[in-house]
Amino acid sequence: MNSSQIYITISIVVLAIIALLVFFVYKNKKDKKLTPLAGLAFGFILAGIIFGNDRLIGYSLIGIGVILAIIDIIKKLKSK
């Protein structure tokens, strides 16, 4: 394994741990559920990290994920 694959593996493991912590900590709270759009954004960002070897594909997927996350935040702010 070269160093970039190690960094990608560490990033995926850390993100998975964070997701599990958020899931278990906020499990009983009704107002903090992950919306489908936020889940999709999270998936695109993970795919961007996984396919980061090809910069065009990796950055494009991360960019799509960030845009979807921003759209989700705007939707949540307008609904309140």
C-alpha positions in Angstrom: 0.0 0.0 0.0 1.3 3.4 -0.8 0.8 6.5 1.3 -2.2 7.8 -0.5 -4.1 4.5 0.0 -3.3 4.6 3.7 -4.6 8.1 4.0 -7.8 7.2 2.1 -8.3 4.1 4.4 -7.7 6.2 7.5 -10.2 8.8 6.2 -12.9 6.2 5.6 -12.4 4.6 9.0 -12.6 8.0 10.8 -15.7 9.0 8.8 -17.4 5.7 9.6 -16.6 6.1 13.3 -18.0 9.7 13.3 -21.1 8.5 11.5 -21.6 5.7 14.1 -21.1 8.1 17.0 -23.6 10.5 15.5 -26.1 7.7 14.9 -25.9 6.4 18.5 -25.7 9.7 20.3 -28.7 11.2 18.4 -30.7 8.0 18.1 -33.5 9.1 20.4 -33.8 12.7 19.2 -36.5 13.1 16.6 -35.4 16.5 15.2 -31.8 15.5 14.3 -32.5 12.8 11.7 -30.4 12.6 8.6 -32.4 13.6 5.6 -32.2 11.6 2.3 -30.5 14.6 0.6 -27.9 14.8 3.4 -27.3 11.0 3.1 -26.8 11.3 -0.6 -24.4 14.2 -0.1 -22.5 12.0 2.4 -22.4 9.2 -0.1 -21.0 11.4 -2.8 -18.3 12.8 -0.5 -17.3 9.2 0.5 -17.2 8.2 -3.2 -15.0 11.2 -3.9 -12.6 10.1 -1.3 -12.6 6.5 -2.5 -12.1 7.4 -6.1 -9.6 10.1 -5.3 -6.9 8.6 -7.4 -8.4 10.2 -10.5 -8.5 13.9 -9.4 -11.2 14.9 -11.9 -13.6 12.2 -10.7 -12.7 12.5 -7.0 -13.1 16.3 -6.9 -16.2 16.2 -9.0 -17.9 13.8 -6.6 -16.8 15.7 -3.5 -18.1 18.9 -5.2 -21.5 17.4 -5.9 -21.6 16.2 -2.3 -20.9 19.6 -0.9 -23.5 21.3 -3.2 -26.1 18.7 -2.1 -25.2 19.4 1.5 -25.6 23.2 1.0 -29.0 22.6 -0.7 -30.1 20.5 2.3 -29.0 23.2 4.7 -30.9 25.9 2.8 -34.0 23.7 2.7 -33.8 23.1 6.5 -33.4 26.8 7.2 -36.4 27.7 5.0 -38.6 25.1 6.6 -38.0 26.5 10.1 
